[in-house]
Amino acid sequence: MLPTQQLTRPDFIRRFIAQLDEALTRDVRVLRKLDEKYGVPDDLRKPIERVEAAALDVIYGFYNHPHRVTKSDRTNVRHLEQELIFFLHYFNKVAPTLNLRLARVIRHFLGDIDHFVFSFKATLNSFNPGARIPRRPIHTAERAVWANIVSNHLYTHGVFPRHPIVYSQMRAAGFSLSKETHGDWKKRYLAGNF
């Protein structure tokens, strides 16, 4: 990747997917070896397989379209998070009865998945690097002039002024005013939120 190129959300997600894939491969391999040596209890096998299957759905789903994050990716990650939460509750109850090495590997397996889910959600809820943070300008001076014009007109005429009347006075004060802004400010003024 070129150093001048801006990374996007899918670029970061692709890296997290690769980390999850590598961690899942390692953790499952170690779990299988420990299963042969110590034996994973039968009541833990099915939940581990469900979490692994959900993680694989996320990985394979994203590899189908690695340059964008789709709704199905979000759904798969939500499903993975639900499986993880369900398994964590169950695992915390049976962990004291397990072999220490086995319990440690399962915790590591769950931690890798939890790290991925957290990173995925944090990335989707962040702004693209280099993007400006969206904000609505306040226009304090313009709003003060507009409110003054409106309150004077309401006091003298008893009705709310229409856009052309306010626009001409705003223009004389050195400001411009669109119909949409006038309508938005009118709604806020009448609602008492201006």
GIMOHU-V610517 format. One record per residue. N is the residue number from 0. PSI is psi in whole degrees, 0 to 359 (999 if undefined). D_CENTER is the distance of its C-alpha to the mean C-alpha in whole Angstrom. Layout:
BEGIN
N/PSI/D_CENTER
N/PSI/D_CENTER
END
This chain:
BEGIN
0/138/25
1/143/27
2/336/26
3/350/26
4/134/23
5/133/20
6/142/17
7/175/14
8/313/11
9/329/13
10/315/15
11/317/13
12/321/12
13/321/16
14/318/17
15/323/15
16/317/16
17/320/19
18/316/19
19/316/18
20/314/21
21/315/24
22/319/23
23/318/23
24/314/26
25/312/28
26/319/27
27/321/28
28/315/31
29/320/32
30/321/32
31/320/34
32/318/37
33/329/36
34/318/37
35/323/40
36/312/41
37/332/40
38/114/39
39/130/35
40/145/36
41/325/36
42/350/34
43/340/31
44/310/31
45/313/30
46/323/27
47/317/26
48/324/27
49/317/24
50/318/22
51/317/23
52/319/23
53/321/19
54/320/18
55/325/21
56/318/19
57/312/16
58/307/18
59/326/21
60/319/18
61/325/17
62/344/20
63/334/21
64/75/19
65/355/18
66/10/17
67/157/14
68/118/11
69/174/13
70/323/12
71/328/14
72/316/12
73/319/9
74/317/12
75/320/14
76/322/11
77/318/11
78/317/15
79/318/15
80/320/14
81/317/16
82/320/19
83/315/18
84/316/18
85/313/22
86/320/23
87/317/22
88/316/24
89/316/27
90/320/27
91/334/28
92/323/31
93/352/33
94/320/32
95/338/35
96/354/37
97/161/36
98/140/37
99/319/36
100/318/35
101/315/33
102/320/31
103/318/30
104/320/29
105/320/27
106/320/25
107/317/24
108/312/23
109/324/21
110/321/20
111/318/19
112/318/17
113/319/15
114/318/15
115/313/13
116/315/11
117/313/10
118/320/10
119/310/8
120/320/5
121/321/6
122/318/6
123/332/4
124/13/3
125/172/7
126/153/10
127/142/12
128/135/15
129/349/18
130/149/16
131/143/17
132/127/15
133/137/16
134/156/18
135/123/21
136/146/24
137/324/26
138/57/30
139/313/32
140/317/35
141/318/35
142/322/33
143/316/36
144/315/39
145/313/37
146/323/38
147/316/41
148/314/42
149/314/41
150/323/42
151/318/46
152/318/46
153/321/45
154/318/48
155/324/50
156/342/50
157/1/48
158/158/45
159/133/42
160/144/42
161/168/41
162/313/39
163/324/43
164/313/44
165/322/41
166/315/41
167/321/44
168/324/44
169/319/41
170/320/42
171/331/45
172/356/43
173/15/41
174/159/38
175/161/37
176/119/35
177/162/34
178/322/34
179/317/30
180/318/30
181/315/33
182/319/32
183/314/29
184/327/31
185/315/33
186/316/31
187/321/30
188/315/33
189/331/35
190/351/32
191/16/33
192/12/29
193/999/31
END
